Amino acid sequence: MTDLQIRCFLEVARQLSFSSAARSLFVSQSNISRQIAKLEEELSMELFQRSTKSVRLTEQGQILAETLFKMEGEWNQSMTRARNTLRKYSGSLTIGCTPHAKSNSYLSQLLSSFRESRPDIKIVKERSTQAKLIEGLNNDYYDAVLIAGHDVDFLSGVVTETLFYSRVGIVIYKSHPLFFKPDVTLADFADSGFLRYKPTDIPLEKDFMYCLCKDSGFAPKVVAEFDDFEEFLFSIEMGEGVAIIYEETEVISNMNLRFIPINEDLPQKFLPMQLAKKAYNKSPAVEAFYSFARKYA
């Protein structure tokens, strides 16, 4: 069984067409047919049922295709990680952070100061969603990400460094009855419908919003969940519910919203913003950056 035979088999299985597979692989259709025939002969089984109008997998072919597709995905993922690891040792850093203005500004200042001390290290900074940051961290695309602590608490094999804390507050819309009331507490919202910003797969019971409400004596009634921050804020503005979120410029500067800091003596009213990396990532550039970030924080 050769690499070419496997690639031909998988492409025909994917396309269910010998001619389409040939175009995708930039080989002749006759070569595709020849490779499949050799593979079937070697395995002593028919992999495709062919007719003048269609091609479909046999039962044996289906089993083989499912296994090889899975192996192909794992192989591609391994190759991506290997290439990313090779890049890490070339004196470069790829750092990710959430799209929010406060985190982005902090990271830009940190990286600017680091570059002054280590101009030999190439730095790439990217802004992305929390889910994409975690995905990039897991597949070794990012050397490190700046992200809220509760978004990475559930990850294994991750080393974190707290760089700063964001205070947590209640966000309400302009027409809310409590918008202009002074001395508002979280307990005042026990009967309210809550909107939940859920960019990662954190169980509700582990969410800092839920934990704060429980510490205030009630379980929040979640009426909607959002993985997009802009959509989340718009829904608050439209009066669809109240929310608990850490302080961000997009919230503070919005005249249609009121951010009420939680002043009660409650755990998690300050959320750590952490620099997270894989524990096994020991590249000199990453180690130098982490050492600098500790002093900077």
Steps between C-alpha positions, in 0.01 A plus 500: 500500500668822384439862594370571147253212522365629831467857370321377188267280702411777747439757227271267303320414826463870573382599151334170394634578155819379334514801266451753780763324712743513209450876463547558875824299508627629163548150361335319212177308549665186366771531769231536769327184374831314487592593857158398632520168312843427648371583849197273458722220374740538791216503756305225321176697525285726285498857630264668251193395307526663159242559230483727197305756708628475856773391738432395856693335779449135582446409864868408529598823327286702739670346804845562356413858400370590846819374664732665250313833512549505877868414462537768232358762737733393781797499263423852373458623857831343600675658202355841589622468857844385381532799264381739771751354746779543245397865456512559875871423516585748226493804728139602444184536710135488401283645775121513496253706699128562514354776277416721799669839514634477857677167453631600159640828631670330795657232280622756245678694774650181641627384161637845417704501820616143440616583148722776635685244713495219240503650148633168367166325557236539230156567650157441344190612691151392399152574637244223489204351683552303819409174325754563222767596752454174689499301176821674390661438837410130490639444149816702579421782259519755782799506731284673761163671528370779723157388615266505801603245760171313510527430125814288550444360850360179352797438267763245596873543448479882495720742693349840582634830627254762628585836345218716634148483644179629348222599735166331444169681486133488406405648164148636453324683218394865505129433548552262792321617819827490695706691243514822705469349847807542723645224718375210287609151607502169317222370723269766351501299177395165648177501296656629177564307181873468435683501166810283502813566295627148426796508259636164624345174619498581870219326693258751650587384853866596441423840345607797716158657435321200649740476795455869587122470492506187716723680753236776503232249591328419170542297183494720189221441250689487169268599215754500215865413426737661249842410363530832311583799720342765274176306481511455876534876563229583248257268674567680830439835329170366364386426854493123459666445837778602737851356506809454713830559327849624573578863428574580138527826306216396268268486802620806694488729197150393391256774605205259472642274769589536865784298647448452874814365672435225753610650830370228729757274664462218247755261346569549129400868496845554348578271208866414427619564144764240436779425260458131419741262324548126466718360779719307254578813294855569620626701205758767598285778353195396704703460819650847453157651437344336808787616718454855373119486540534399867710808573273721289186383683 
